[in-house]
């Protein structure tokens, strides 16, 4: 039986992944942790919670010992936009925190570790359309630098110590339960809230900005599917490209207008435009499809309809 520690459990992905994991492994076998308290938890899936600063290796080790943890899913991270405002903090959480996870997993001989990567590993000199799995990784953000480093570190621990570590490059994740914080792709969520509430949105990237995106149910599915994949069949480990949909802000606004006909949008690009421009427009995820059967369910139309109904 797995005893899982989920870090970043109060975050955008963590808060929804927590419930999925508890459904599969049992409420008491998934220990939620974060530096901040969890949002209101439904009693059906409530379970243990611990405050944890992931940069504190001793606290992480003691927590894992106390709960007999044999797997860590580490979602604690500083995202791209916040990382540019505080690069040192991004390094501390995303790298010092990550190596703490790997070291504790190594010391305790854990069964499995899953760590997220991101499309932010790519940079302006990467091919932007159908970006392949194996390509140039020269990111220009501190977030991207920490994600490339994280992928390499993860693969190092796989090969050097025989640990089972897996990871995937999330695109922008769109969801309606917990808001993201400090990411460049946050506009693709904020647009829905403002469209439903005010009928208008002021967007911080330009209308032709096109990025790869994924709806939360697919993000959860990708994460769980990779977690359950047969390790012996994986040729890649910590860096799987995963694609789902790709659209410009203009195309998203047009789709929203099918539900909210008077929706208005204005464009006021800020520093996040340069970050978006350095990332791919669409992703080739052939290895994920071949090695563990990845297949998304949602596209722009079905995601938009679901988002608007949910909000
Ligand atoms: N959603 C993330 C960000 O915008 C990308 O992984 O920072």
Boltz pocket constraint, residues with backbone or C-beta under 6 A from the ligand:
constraints:
  - pocket:
      binder: B
      contacts: [[A, 79], [A, 80], [A, 81], [A, 117], [A, 118], [A, 119], [A, 120], [A, 143], [A, 170], [A, 171], [A, 172], [A, 173], [A, 182], [A, 183], [A, 184], [A, 185], [A, 186]]
      max_distance: 6.0
